[in-house]
Amino acid sequence: MRQATVYIDSSALQYNLNRVKQLAPHSKIVSMVKANAYGHGVKDCLAALNNTDAFGVATLEEALELRSHGAKHPITLIEGIFNANEMDAVLKHQLECVIHHHQQVEWLLNYKDEYIQQGLKVWIKLNSGMNRLGFKIDDIIDVITRLKREGLHCVLVMHFANADVPAHPMNQQQIQQLLKIKDMCAPIEVSCCNSAAIFNWPELHFDYVRPGIMLYGATPFADKNIHELDLKPVMTFTARIIALNSIQAGESVGYGSLFTAEENIDIAIVSIGYGDGYPRAYTTQNYVAIDGKLRRVIGRVSMDMIAIDVTGLNAALDQEVELWGQHRLVDDVAQANGTIGYELLCRLSNRPIRRKIEI
Ligand SMILES: Cc1ncc(COP(=O)(O)O)c(C=O)c1O
């Protein structure tokens, strides 16, 4: 059987959650587990995240999956509900809604008594310049005032467009807007920090922080790696060598013959490809780790295979190769392929086997 494997290290996940607690000791933690826990498999992550205060998901289906695995924590739907019909499930499963447009206010108010009775909070989204979701500064005060008057417990929520670039001028604009609304709507709970913001601005941690990528041991920053941030990679993605060849100088490898050997080399064919979620974009900067040492990926990535230069190594059939993990960080694979760790983690296919490493 093919042994392409995604290992999920529960103790690394717990370690990273503790890092959030260390950095934001006075805030509650909403662990972001949307997109199947950033591709890690929400079921395999739950036990290690048990000490979180709450979870954040993007869709009702993701929230129901969490409940089906026995999660009892508060769950926030970070885009709220998509239509009025979803209110029944919200109440049945005790989910907290983000409200980012006026129709959602009406949908919620139709069920407000039950929502309040269940002790659910409502998260009001400020659009402070990212211009995806939320009420603009002129509108949000009326919405919050109305919801408070109706007896709802409100949390003011904002999301940074450039938290990964602390000096970006948009950050100060967003912070000033948030602080203004916070003052005008006092008393109100506040949440604005994703992973990058948790590192950048301790003074903005407020009531809830919302870490995502840092929990999984990948970096939110282009210029800081996880060692500098003291995080541990949760996912190790491996595959095995299924063929060994020697090629002569002048011979090429793979589709498009993009790689031509300049000298005689030994190559290993590893059973992994873009059909599993390994990126296909052509680059000469792709490396994998064998026995902890980096080896070059050569030629085009196929759907099911890649080729590696193993010259000088005693590579063997069935040997395990790390595509990303401890020795080859997912962030480095992402950078070599013009993307971010988030994307590579989220877009793994369901073809690799999944194994959880228990604590
Ligand atoms: C509203 C919101 N909060 C928090 C996060 C977590 O962000 P990160 O993974 O960068 O920590 C996200 C992720 O996209 C988000 O959309």
Ligand as a Chemical Component Dictionary entry (heavy atoms), coordinates in Angstrom:
data_LIG
# 
_chem_comp.id                   LIG 
_chem_comp.type                 NON-POLYMER 
_chem_comp.pdbx_formal_charge   0 
_chem_comp.three_letter_code    LIG 
# 
loop_
_chem_comp_atom.comp_id 
_chem_comp_atom.atom_id 
_chem_comp_atom.alt_atom_id 
_chem_comp_atom.type_symbol 
_chem_comp_atom.charge 
_chem_comp_atom.model_Cartn_x 
_chem_comp_atom.model_Cartn_y 
_chem_comp_atom.model_Cartn_z 
_chem_comp_atom.pdbx_ordinal 
LIG C1 C1 C 0 -11.649 36.537 11.442 1  
LIG C2 C2 C 0 -10.384 35.761 11.588 2  
LIG N1 N1 N 0 -9.765  35.724 12.787 3  
LIG C3 C3 C 0 -8.628  35.032 12.978 4  
LIG C4 C4 C 0 -8.044  34.320 11.948 5  
LIG C5 C5 C 0 -6.759  33.567 12.190 6  
LIG O1 O1 O 0 -5.726  34.120 11.441 7  
LIG P1 P1 P 0 -4.250  33.500 11.505 8  
LIG O2 O2 O 0 -4.361  32.122 10.952 9  
LIG O3 O3 O 0 -3.442  34.405 10.663 10 
LIG O4 O4 O 0 -3.866  33.498 12.945 11 
LIG C6 C6 C 0 -8.640  34.329 10.690 12 
LIG C7 C7 C 0 -8.020  33.605 9.577  13 
LIG O5 O5 O 0 -8.126  33.872 8.435  14 
LIG C8 C8 C 0 -9.843  35.060 10.510 15 
LIG O6 O6 O 0 -10.455 35.104 9.328  16 
# 
loop_
_chem_comp_bond.comp_id 
_chem_comp_bond.atom_id_1 
_chem_comp_bond.atom_id_2 
_chem_comp_bond.value_order 
_chem_comp_bond.pdbx_ordinal 
LIG C1 C2 SING 1  
LIG C2 N1 SING 2  
LIG C2 C8 DOUB 3  
LIG N1 C3 DOUB 4  
LIG C3 C4 SING 5  
LIG C4 C5 SING 6  
LIG C4 C6 DOUB 7  
LIG C5 O1 SING 8  
LIG O1 P1 SING 9  
LIG P1 O2 DOUB 10 
LIG P1 O3 SING 11 
LIG P1 O4 SING 12 
LIG C6 C7 SING 13 
LIG C6 C8 SING 14 
LIG C7 O5 DOUB 15 
LIG C8 O6 SING 16 
# 
